[in-house]
Amino acid sequence: MGAELWKLRTFASWYFEAGQSLMAAREIATAVPTMYLYRHALELALKDANAWTEVVISLRADLGTIDPAEVQSNDRVAASLHGHRIGPLVDRLKRRFRLIEPDDRFISVDDLDKRLDPGAEAVIRADRDGLTLRYPVAREVLAAGELSGLFFRVASSIQFLLGDLAPWLEDTVESGIEDVSVQALYEQWRQRRAVDAVWRQSATPLGIAHDVELDAFKADAWLAI
């Protein structure tokens, strides 16, 4: 799953950078291709954010801070991210992000409303289903001048997803993996300690019981370093 996540973010960045390069030309002929590239970058960035959010939810469920019933299967997540409509991707991200919204509000659902909605609404206006900007027969394309007025809003939302939300999600996943590993070591130590206690009661003189437990703890602590 990790490789697919990195590909989503990488491709989103590539399409966004390509759109910025065309944008710099400031020619009427590049308006539609530029918006298409921006739209695709936004779609991929949203799918990336949704996928990483699911990883965080899964890790927090392992830590016991989220109800395990909230964890969705890979097939269910993949099905929910299928297609090209922007609106459902935004709605899903907000709904699932509420489960992992940080206590310090470094990034909140309000940020998603303020920094994501304008770009998403602009893209939906230009191309609701991912076909208008690719096929002239889909429906009438907005005029170049009208499209150019939407570029900044879309670009700002992409930058928020790739520059702010994505790094936070990645850092949260990394810290979550560390927490899960530490918790697993702790549970293993507790179980071994319980076994040691039973063994001490049946076979160990009381005078050396403390030394046996201390040595066991030191051994586990050394392995954990």
Backbone bond lengths (Angstrom), bond angles and torsions (degrees), N, CA, C in turn:
res aa  C-N    CA-C-N  psi(-1)  N-CA   C-N-CA  omega(-1)  CA-C   N-CA-C  phi
1 M - - - 1.472 - - 1.522 111.25 -
2 G 1.349 116.11 -33.69 1.452 119.55 -176.92 1.517 112.99 -60.34
3 A 1.339 116.04 -42.52 1.464 119.83 -179.09 1.513 111.27 -61.05
4 E 1.338 116.85 -41.27 1.450 120.52 -179.80 1.527 110.74 -64.61
5 L 1.343 116.64 -37.37 1.461 119.79 179.13 1.525 110.77 -63.81
6 W 1.327 116.14 -45.38 1.455 118.67 -179.89 1.527 111.04 -63.47
7 K 1.325 117.64 -35.17 1.462 120.48 179.29 1.523 110.89 -65.43
8 L 1.316 117.21 -41.14 1.466 120.03 178.76 1.515 111.08 -57.66
9 R 1.315 116.18 -49.77 1.466 120.16 -177.62 1.521 111.28 -66.43
10 T 1.324 116.10 -40.88 1.464 119.84 -179.97 1.523 110.95 -63.36
11 F 1.321 117.27 -46.15 1.455 120.59 179.90 1.523 110.94 -65.27
12 A 1.326 117.39 -38.44 1.467 120.10 177.50 1.531 110.03 -59.44
13 S 1.326 116.29 -43.01 1.469 120.80 179.30 1.522 111.30 -64.74
14 W 1.323 116.45 -40.43 1.464 119.64 -179.52 1.529 111.32 -63.83
15 Y 1.315 116.58 -46.84 1.463 119.54 -179.49 1.524 110.94 -64.63
16 F 1.320 116.65 -37.12 1.459 120.17 179.47 1.531 110.58 -66.59
17 E 1.324 116.06 -44.25 1.468 119.55 179.12 1.522 111.29 -64.46
18 A 1.332 116.67 -38.24 1.466 119.98 177.40 1.527 110.35 -64.35
19 G 1.333 116.37 -40.36 1.467 119.91 177.61 1.512 112.04 -63.55
20 Q 1.328 116.84 -39.79 1.455 120.38 178.10 1.523 111.73 -64.51
21 S 1.326 115.85 -36.77 1.470 119.58 178.08 1.527 110.72 -63.92
22 L 1.345 116.51 -43.18 1.464 119.55 177.36 1.519 111.30 -67.16
23 M 1.313 115.94 -36.77 1.464 120.84 -179.50 1.521 110.77 -59.91
24 A 1.326 115.56 -35.26 1.462 119.80 -178.44 1.516 111.91 -65.16
25 A 1.337 117.54 -22.65 1.464 120.61 -179.67 1.516 112.04 -69.88
26 R 1.338 116.70 -28.29 1.466 122.49 178.33 1.527 112.13 51.64
27 E 1.322 115.51 47.26 1.453 120.65 177.38 1.532 109.46 -116.45
28 I 1.323 115.94 147.12 1.462 120.72 -178.99 1.528 110.75 -59.54
29 A 1.343 115.56 -37.72 1.465 119.74 -177.08 1.521 113.02 -64.79
30 T 1.333 118.34 -18.97 1.465 120.33 -177.21 1.529 112.52 -97.09
31 A 1.323 118.55 -2.08 1.466 120.89 -175.05 1.532 112.12 -60.92
32 V 1.335 116.57 -51.68 1.472 119.88 -178.10 1.535 111.21 -66.48
33 P 1.348 119.79 -48.19 1.472 119.23 177.56 1.530 112.82 -59.27
34 T 1.336 116.32 -37.02 1.465 119.33 179.24 1.520 110.86 -63.98
35 M 1.321 117.38 -47.32 1.458 120.39 -179.88 1.529 110.66 -64.53
36 Y 1.323 117.05 -35.38 1.467 119.07 177.19 1.534 110.39 -62.03
37 L 1.328 116.46 -45.63 1.461 120.30 179.72 1.527 110.95 -63.27
38 Y 1.336 116.68 -41.44 1.467 120.56 177.39 1.531 110.26 -63.64
39 R 1.326 115.00 -42.40 1.458 118.13 -178.36 1.527 111.10 -62.60
40 H 1.322 116.33 -43.59 1.458 120.02 -178.55 1.528 110.63 -68.37
41 A 1.328 116.48 -36.82 1.462 119.94 176.81 1.527 110.28 -62.51
42 L 1.329 116.92 -42.62 1.463 120.69 179.23 1.527 110.78 -64.40
43 E 1.326 116.50 -42.88 1.469 120.29 178.94 1.530 111.17 -59.57
44 L 1.326 116.75 -46.83 1.459 120.34 -179.12 1.525 111.08 -67.19
45 A 1.332 117.21 -38.80 1.463 120.35 179.27 1.524 110.79 -65.29
46 L 1.324 117.39 -36.54 1.462 121.10 177.00 1.531 110.89 -67.48
47 K 1.310 116.81 -41.48 1.464 119.59 178.33 1.527 110.44 -66.11
48 D 1.317 116.38 -37.26 1.459 121.44 176.36 1.528 110.15 -61.48
49 A 1.333 117.09 -48.26 1.468 121.42 -178.97 1.522 110.89 -63.19
50 N 1.327 117.30 -40.92 1.457 120.86 177.98 1.534 111.09 -62.35
51 A 1.325 116.50 -43.96 1.460 120.51 -177.36 1.527 111.45 -66.06
52 W 1.338 116.90 -44.27 1.463 120.19 179.55 1.525 111.16 -66.93
53 T 1.324 116.71 -34.32 1.462 119.79 176.64 1.523 110.67 -60.76
54 E 1.332 116.66 -38.34 1.459 120.35 178.42 1.529 111.31 -65.40
55 V 1.325 116.87 -35.62 1.464 119.94 177.87 1.522 110.12 -64.34
56 V 1.343 116.61 -43.25 1.469 120.64 178.48 1.526 110.37 -62.20
57 I 1.319 116.75 -44.10 1.464 120.54 179.17 1.524 110.39 -58.76
58 S 1.326 117.21 -43.89 1.457 121.63 -179.68 1.522 111.39 -62.71
59 L 1.334 116.41 -43.44 1.454 120.24 180.00 1.531 111.06 -64.89
60 R 1.316 116.34 -41.37 1.466 119.28 -179.12 1.526 111.26 -69.73
61 A 1.305 116.32 -29.82 1.467 119.13 174.30 1.528 109.88 -65.90
62 D 1.336 116.77 -38.86 1.459 120.85 177.03 1.524 111.22 -63.10
63 L 1.336 116.46 -32.81 1.460 121.51 -179.89 1.525 112.51 -83.41
64 G 1.330 116.18 -8.52 1.461 119.94 178.31 1.505 115.06 85.05
65 T 1.341 117.97 11.89 1.468 120.21 -179.98 1.522 112.48 -96.07
66 I 1.323 116.42 -7.05 1.461 122.26 176.58 1.521 107.80 -133.94
67 D 1.312 116.33 142.46 1.458 121.61 177.94 1.534 109.65 -59.70
68 P 1.328 118.89 122.24 1.469 121.18 179.38 1.528 113.34 -54.64
69 A 1.328 116.61 -23.10 1.468 119.80 179.45 1.525 111.63 -65.60
70 E 1.332 116.67 -17.99 1.467 120.54 179.46 1.519 112.78 -77.44
71 V 1.321 117.20 -16.72 1.475 121.17 -178.27 1.527 109.27 -71.88
72 Q 1.326 115.89 131.67 1.459 121.63 179.96 1.524 109.94 -106.16
73 S 1.319 116.11 146.86 1.462 120.80 178.58 1.524 110.10 -67.65
74 N 1.338 115.69 158.58 1.464 120.38 178.40 1.528 111.25 -58.84
75 D 1.325 116.34 -38.85 1.469 120.21 179.85 1.529 110.70 -64.12
76 R 1.322 116.41 -41.26 1.465 119.51 -179.71 1.521 111.06 -66.89
77 V 1.328 116.01 -40.91 1.465 119.77 178.34 1.522 109.92 -63.67
78 A 1.331 117.01 -46.42 1.467 121.18 -179.79 1.518 110.98 -59.33
79 A 1.325 116.65 -41.51 1.469 120.36 179.83 1.521 111.05 -64.97
80 S 1.327 117.11 -37.32 1.462 120.33 -178.65 1.521 112.62 -72.50
81 L 1.326 116.45 -20.59 1.467 120.57 179.79 1.526 112.17 -98.87
82 H 1.334 116.74 4.32 1.461 120.67 -179.28 1.528 110.05 -76.28
83 G 1.309 116.38 146.14 1.458 120.53 178.26 1.522 112.32 98.98
84 H 1.310 115.71 -178.21 1.465 120.74 -171.68 1.538 114.09 -123.52
85 R 1.304 117.81 7.01 1.461 120.11 -177.62 1.529 109.71 -78.58
86 I 1.318 115.62 130.23 1.461 121.91 -175.24 1.536 111.76 -76.14
87 G 1.326 116.97 -41.93 1.460 121.00 -175.59 1.519 114.15 -53.09
88 P 1.339 118.62 -52.24 1.469 120.25 179.72 1.530 113.19 -61.14
89 L 1.331 117.13 -33.70 1.468 119.77 178.90 1.522 111.11 -66.96
90 V 1.333 116.05 -40.40 1.467 120.47 177.93 1.526 110.48 -65.89
91 D 1.317 116.84 -47.34 1.470 121.01 -178.99 1.525 111.24 -60.63
92 R 1.323 116.16 -42.64 1.458 119.41 -179.06 1.525 111.17 -65.67
93 L 1.326 116.91 -42.30 1.461 120.95 -179.87 1.528 110.76 -59.73
94 K 1.311 117.16 -45.65 1.464 120.18 -179.82 1.526 111.14 -63.38
95 R 1.316 116.36 -42.85 1.464 120.52 -177.96 1.526 111.61 -64.09
96 R 1.303 116.95 -43.28 1.463 120.70 -177.72 1.532 111.59 -79.06
97 F 1.339 116.56 -30.72 1.464 119.88 -179.18 1.528 110.83 -66.98
98 R 1.321 117.45 -28.04 1.470 120.29 178.71 1.526 111.18 -57.93
99 L 1.326 117.03 -27.30 1.463 120.79 -179.55 1.520 112.56 -71.69
100 I 1.323 117.23 -23.79 1.471 120.76 -175.36 1.518 112.13 -121.61
101 E 1.333 117.28 10.09 1.457 120.72 -178.20 1.526 109.71 -53.33
102 P 1.333 118.25 124.11 1.472 120.66 -175.48 1.519 112.56 -65.84
103 D 1.335 115.28 145.06 1.457 120.44 -179.56 1.524 112.16 -63.16
104 D 1.349 116.67 -32.35 1.463 119.41 -178.48 1.521 112.44 -81.71
105 R 1.357 115.45 0.47 1.465 120.92 178.47 1.527 112.20 56.27
106 F 1.336 116.90 30.65 1.459 119.45 175.92 1.524 109.31 -56.05
107 I 1.317 115.33 -42.99 1.456 122.35 169.62 1.522 106.32 -135.27
108 S 1.315 116.30 127.87 1.460 120.58 -176.02 1.523 110.81 -123.89
109 V 1.318 115.33 171.42 1.461 119.79 175.37 1.529 109.73 -62.02
110 D 1.321 116.80 -31.69 1.473 120.10 176.51 1.521 110.90 -60.76
111 D 1.336 116.35 -37.43 1.467 119.67 177.22 1.523 110.73 -63.40
112 L 1.325 115.74 -38.43 1.461 119.34 177.24 1.518 110.38 -63.01
113 D 1.322 116.66 -40.07 1.465 120.25 178.40 1.529 111.24 -62.95
114 K 1.327 115.65 -46.05 1.466 120.68 -173.06 1.525 113.21 -77.41
115 R 1.322 116.66 -37.40 1.459 119.59 -170.55 1.525 114.04 -105.09
116 L 1.323 115.95 -13.40 1.454 119.36 -179.60 1.523 112.39 -105.70
117 D 1.310 116.49 -39.55 1.468 120.21 -175.57 1.532 114.13 -58.14
118 P 1.348 119.31 -44.32 1.473 118.52 -178.26 1.529 113.11 -57.64
119 G 1.331 116.59 -44.57 1.461 119.82 179.84 1.513 112.20 -69.18
120 A 1.326 116.13 -39.30 1.459 119.77 179.18 1.520 110.68 -64.24
121 E 1.328 116.37 -43.28 1.470 120.31 179.29 1.526 111.04 -63.80
122 A 1.331 116.35 -36.84 1.466 120.11 179.09 1.526 110.76 -65.48
123 V 1.328 115.90 -42.41 1.464 120.06 179.72 1.521 110.91 -66.10
124 I 1.338 116.22 -42.71 1.463 119.83 179.40 1.522 110.46 -61.57
125 R 1.315 116.65 -37.03 1.464 120.43 178.31 1.521 111.12 -65.78
126 A 1.334 115.80 -38.28 1.465 119.95 -178.01 1.520 112.46 -80.77
127 D 1.346 116.32 -34.37 1.462 119.59 -174.14 1.528 108.59 -162.81
128 R 1.303 116.85 95.29 1.462 121.30 -173.73 1.527 112.66 -70.05
129 D 1.332 116.96 -39.59 1.459 119.32 -170.82 1.529 115.15 -113.29
130 G 1.314 117.22 5.81 1.457 119.75 179.36 1.512 115.01 82.72
131 L 1.325 117.24 13.17 1.463 121.06 -178.77 1.525 113.19 -114.02
132 T 1.312 116.52 -32.49 1.463 120.81 -172.55 1.521 112.98 -57.24
133 L 1.316 117.12 -42.75 1.454 120.80 -176.82 1.531 112.75 -80.63
134 R 1.325 116.15 -8.51 1.470 119.82 -179.98 1.517 112.72 -102.10
135 Y 1.342 116.68 -32.72 1.463 120.72 -175.32 1.527 110.49 -128.01
136 P 1.311 118.22 121.36 1.463 120.88 -177.84 1.523 113.66 -65.18
137 V 1.322 117.31 -15.24 1.465 119.38 -178.72 1.530 111.88 -88.08
138 A 1.353 117.42 -7.19 1.463 119.88 -176.12 1.528 111.03 -64.84
139 R 1.285 117.71 -55.95 1.465 123.68 172.78 1.520 106.51 -169.56
140 E 1.290 116.72 174.84 1.462 119.77 -176.77 1.526 110.71 -65.10
141 V 1.325 115.34 130.37 1.458 121.00 178.90 1.527 109.11 -82.18
142 L 1.342 115.29 141.64 1.455 119.01 176.87 1.524 110.19 -60.13
143 A 1.310 115.96 151.02 1.462 120.70 178.59 1.524 109.79 -63.21
144 A 1.327 115.36 153.48 1.462 120.39 -177.62 1.522 111.64 -56.01
145 G 1.327 116.20 -41.21 1.463 119.84 -179.67 1.520 111.96 -63.76
146 E 1.333 116.55 -38.70 1.461 120.57 179.12 1.522 111.01 -70.18
147 L 1.325 116.55 -38.56 1.455 120.12 177.05 1.524 111.39 -62.96
148 S 1.320 116.29 -42.62 1.463 119.96 -177.17 1.521 111.30 -61.34
149 G 1.322 116.77 -27.20 1.459 120.07 178.59 1.518 113.05 -73.10
150 L 1.334 116.97 -12.35 1.461 121.34 -178.74 1.529 112.69 -99.91
151 F 1.341 116.55 -13.90 1.458 120.06 -173.23 1.529 112.87 -56.97
152 F 1.328 117.08 -47.66 1.464 120.48 -174.48 1.525 111.12 -62.23
153 R 1.323 116.54 -41.00 1.468 120.14 -178.95 1.521 111.50 -63.69
154 V 1.334 116.16 -41.77 1.462 119.53 179.23 1.521 110.62 -67.85
155 A 1.340 115.95 -45.47 1.466 120.34 -179.16 1.528 110.94 -59.97
156 S 1.327 117.17 -40.12 1.460 121.04 -179.92 1.531 111.28 -63.22
157 S 1.314 116.67 -40.05 1.464 120.20 179.52 1.534 111.10 -68.59
158 I 1.326 116.77 -38.81 1.472 120.23 177.88 1.526 109.81 -63.80
159 Q 1.329 116.22 -43.28 1.461 120.16 179.89 1.525 111.19 -62.79
160 F 1.317 117.00 -36.43 1.462 120.25 176.73 1.532 110.67 -64.29
161 L 1.318 116.75 -45.78 1.461 120.22 -178.31 1.525 112.07 -65.14
162 L 1.338 116.87 -45.58 1.454 120.55 -175.66 1.526 113.31 -84.14
163 G 1.323 116.28 -32.39 1.463 119.74 -174.72 1.513 115.39 -93.84
164 D 1.333 118.11 -25.65 1.460 121.29 -177.40 1.533 112.73 -115.89
165 L 1.332 115.84 -57.04 1.463 119.03 -175.33 1.526 112.21 -68.36
166 A 1.335 117.57 -45.75 1.468 120.46 -177.49 1.527 112.70 -58.99
167 P 1.345 119.77 -47.80 1.475 119.27 178.31 1.527 112.54 -62.26
168 W 1.352 117.15 -37.03 1.459 119.14 178.85 1.523 110.88 -64.80
169 L 1.323 116.71 -43.48 1.459 120.35 178.79 1.527 110.99 -62.84
170 E 1.324 116.32 -42.62 1.467 120.18 -179.80 1.530 110.83 -63.37
171 D 1.329 117.20 -45.82 1.468 120.51 178.78 1.523 110.92 -62.78
172 T 1.329 116.39 -38.32 1.454 120.54 179.36 1.520 111.28 -65.36
173 V 1.328 116.22 -38.83 1.466 120.04 177.04 1.523 110.22 -64.14
174 E 1.323 117.20 -45.86 1.461 120.48 -178.91 1.523 111.40 -61.49
175 S 1.339 117.82 -44.58 1.457 120.55 178.96 1.522 110.76 -67.85
176 G 1.342 116.23 -33.76 1.463 119.96 177.98 1.515 112.06 -65.85
177 I 1.341 115.84 -39.88 1.465 120.09 177.94 1.534 109.86 -62.58
178 E 1.347 115.82 -41.38 1.456 119.97 177.64 1.528 110.78 -62.87
179 D 1.331 116.67 -43.29 1.464 120.54 -179.62 1.521 111.34 -63.71
180 V 1.337 116.20 -41.72 1.462 119.99 179.06 1.526 110.23 -63.88
181 S 1.340 116.91 -40.52 1.464 120.81 179.45 1.520 110.90 -64.32
182 V 1.346 116.11 -43.59 1.459 120.19 179.09 1.527 110.35 -63.97
183 Q 1.304 116.47 -43.07 1.461 119.90 179.68 1.529 110.90 -62.85
184 A 1.339 115.90 -40.21 1.466 119.48 178.89 1.526 110.65 -62.61
185 L 1.345 117.31 -42.76 1.457 120.90 178.11 1.526 110.87 -63.03
186 Y 1.334 115.23 -39.96 1.461 119.75 -179.52 1.528 110.84 -64.50
187 E 1.335 116.34 -43.80 1.464 119.75 179.78 1.527 110.40 -65.06
188 Q 1.330 116.81 -37.92 1.464 119.98 177.62 1.521 110.68 -63.80
189 W 1.336 115.94 -40.86 1.464 120.08 179.75 1.526 110.59 -65.82
190 R 1.318 117.31 -40.70 1.463 120.30 178.94 1.522 111.36 -63.46
191 Q 1.313 116.88 -42.24 1.458 120.28 179.10 1.529 110.94 -64.68
192 R 1.349 115.91 -42.64 1.462 119.26 179.12 1.526 110.41 -66.27
193 R 1.327 114.86 -36.89 1.457 119.32 178.90 1.527 110.87 -63.36
194 A 1.341 116.68 -39.80 1.463 120.88 178.48 1.528 110.30 -64.03
195 V 1.339 116.99 -40.58 1.467 120.73 177.70 1.518 109.99 -64.58
196 D 1.336 115.91 -43.15 1.463 119.88 178.75 1.524 111.40 -60.09
197 A 1.332 116.03 -39.38 1.467 120.42 -178.80 1.519 110.69 -62.63
198 V 1.337 116.07 -42.83 1.463 119.75 177.93 1.524 110.32 -63.76
199 W 1.313 116.09 -42.63 1.462 120.41 -179.63 1.526 111.04 -64.14
200 R 1.347 117.38 -40.58 1.459 121.19 -179.55 1.524 111.22 -63.56
201 Q 1.322 115.89 -40.82 1.456 119.61 -177.87 1.530 111.88 -63.66
202 S 1.329 116.83 -30.07 1.461 119.99 -175.45 1.520 113.65 -97.16
203 A 1.344 117.64 -24.28 1.462 117.77 -170.56 1.519 115.25 -136.74
204 T 1.338 118.61 -1.58 1.447 119.98 -173.57 1.527 111.09 -116.24
205 P 1.320 119.19 130.84 1.465 121.13 174.27 1.525 109.69 -59.82
206 L 1.324 117.07 142.11 1.462 120.70 -176.02 1.523 111.91 -59.09
207 G 1.313 117.90 -28.86 1.453 120.33 -175.46 1.514 113.87 -65.36
208 I 1.332 118.36 -25.72 1.468 119.95 -177.70 1.522 112.21 -110.52
209 A 1.341 117.79 7.03 1.462 120.36 -178.52 1.516 111.31 -60.03
210 H 1.319 117.85 -44.30 1.463 120.97 -177.87 1.523 110.22 -62.32
211 D 1.365 116.61 -42.06 1.463 120.01 -178.90 1.524 111.34 -63.40
212 V 1.321 117.15 -37.92 1.465 120.84 178.97 1.518 110.51 -64.00
213 E 1.340 117.11 -44.88 1.463 121.10 -179.64 1.516 110.78 -65.30
214 L 1.345 117.06 -42.07 1.457 121.03 -179.43 1.517 110.81 -64.08
215 D 1.322 117.03 -42.39 1.463 120.01 178.98 1.528 111.29 -63.37
216 A 1.345 116.43 -38.46 1.463 120.13 178.76 1.522 110.81 -64.61
217 F 1.325 116.07 -42.28 1.457 119.62 179.43 1.526 111.19 -64.83
218 K 1.332 117.05 -44.11 1.463 120.83 179.75 1.521 110.96 -60.44
219 A 1.325 115.93 -39.49 1.463 119.34 179.85 1.514 110.43 -63.55
220 D 1.330 117.16 -44.35 1.468 120.28 179.35 1.516 111.06 -67.29
221 A 1.315 116.96 -39.75 1.468 120.05 -179.87 1.526 110.15 -62.82
222 W 1.335 116.24 -39.34 1.464 120.39 179.10 1.524 110.57 -64.52
223 L 1.339 117.12 -40.16 1.456 120.62 179.81 1.522 111.05 -66.65
224 A 1.323 116.54 -29.21 1.453 120.36 -176.82 1.518 113.11 -79.42
225 I 1.330 116.48 -16.99 1.471 119.69 -177.24 1.527 110.51 -74.19
